[in-house]
Amino acid sequence: MIRGGCLCGAVRFEVVRLIGPFELCHCSRCRKASGSAFLPWLSAHREDFKFLQGEELLRRYEAPLRDTPPPYRTCFCGRCGSPVPDLQAAVEFLEVHAGVLDDDPVLRPERHILVEAKSPWFRIYDELPQLDRVALSALRSRTVPPPFSVERIDHVVFRVRSIDASVSFYESVLGCKVVRSRPDLGLVHIRAGASMVDLVAIDGKLGRRCGKDPVAGGRNVDHLCLRVEPFDEKTIVAHLAKFGIQPSGPAGENFGAEGDGLSLSFQDPDGNIIELKGPGI
């Protein structure tokens, strides 16, 4: 837990964890709001942040809009003026000024931004990247790396006409073994090395959701499941939202190569179902 507060101590807060980017902003408004050469800031998930005291003392100021929304907005202690995160802001990620933290945020500054507005009396001596508005816009318009890495294929789900015939094929021809069977769903889980192959009957509860028989032009694959690490639902949902992708529902507990574990599902551009799965519980 990372704690922080204002100069007079009336406002106190804590945050479970802070996330990057850790940037040092040299724009004129950040300089005026902080009274310094630049404003060092990080982010926190709204759900990870909590005021411990003094929230009733907070005051806010919204500067006139300059270029594009949102307008510049600052939140501060009404007694001493120290900047603090603004829970009233309609954003998922809160800005946290590094200077009001009491504990080590663990992260370290990554870059100077909007350096074309830098104070004439201040010189940057460190070796961090220095980005002007054009370079910053280019950086933020690139594809953002996902907040997880794909470890392997957890399982692939095939729609089959005959569960018995398919199980016989995978056991006899490939030497795979059945690890779980769900007759109520028309589903069989088969171990294939570190991964699994799941078979669903096309006329079963799960198989029917993909439409007609594959031989008649229906889908042969129900979905592809990828094992990812780490699995943090809030972070993954926020990442998908940047690309206009919405999961089919909240994370649920499902069976996979490592046993039962949480997973999220969504569709790729062709309508294929992709499932992201965390570690076994």
C-alpha positions, 0 to 999 in steps of 0.5 A: 500500500502506498500512502500520501497526503497534503502539506498540512496533513488534513488530506490523506490517501492510499493507493494499492499500486501506481502505474505508468507512464511516469512522466515529467510535464513541462507545460505551462499549466502544470508548471503553474499548478505545481509551482515548479519547473515540471509536474511529475505524475503517475496514474492509479486505477480508480478502484485502487485509490481511497481517501483516508481523511479530508475529502470534504476539504478538497477544492477544484479548478477547471481552466478554460479549454485551449485546444481539445477536450478534456479541459485542464482540471486540478484538485487540491487541499482547500487549506494548504493548496497541495494537489491531490487526485480527483475522484470526481473526474470522469476518468478510469485512471486518476492522475497522482502527483508524485510529490505528495507521495510519502512512500516509494512509488516503485516506478521511476520517471520515463520521460520529459514531455511538452519540453517546448514549453519548458521554463527558460531558467531550467536545464534538463541534465538527465538522459531521459527522453525529451518529447515535444507535443508532436513526438508525444502525440505520435507516441500515444497514437501507437499501438499500446503494448498489452498489459500481459504476455501470451504464455501459450495456447491454453486450449482450442475448442472444436465442434464435432459431429460425434464426440465418441468418434473424436475421442477415439481419434485423439486417444488412439491416434494421438495418444491423448487422454480425457481429463474431464467430461461434461455430458450436460454440455456435450463437452469433453476436455482432452489433455494435449501436452501442456495444453488441451483440446476441447470437443463440443458436440454440434448438437449439444448445449455449447455446440449449438451456439455456433450455428449449423454443422461445419460440413454445411458451412458452419464454424469448426472452431468454437473458440481459442483460449490463450493463457496470459500472465499476469491476469488482471481483469481491470487492466485487461478490460481497460486495454481492450477498451482502447481498441473498441473491444468489449468482453462478452461479460465479466471474468468468470471461472472456467476450466483450462489446461491448469484447472479452473481459473478466471478468464475473459472472452471477446471477438476478433474482427472475424467474429472468432471467440478469443478467451484470455485465461489466467492461472489455475485457482 
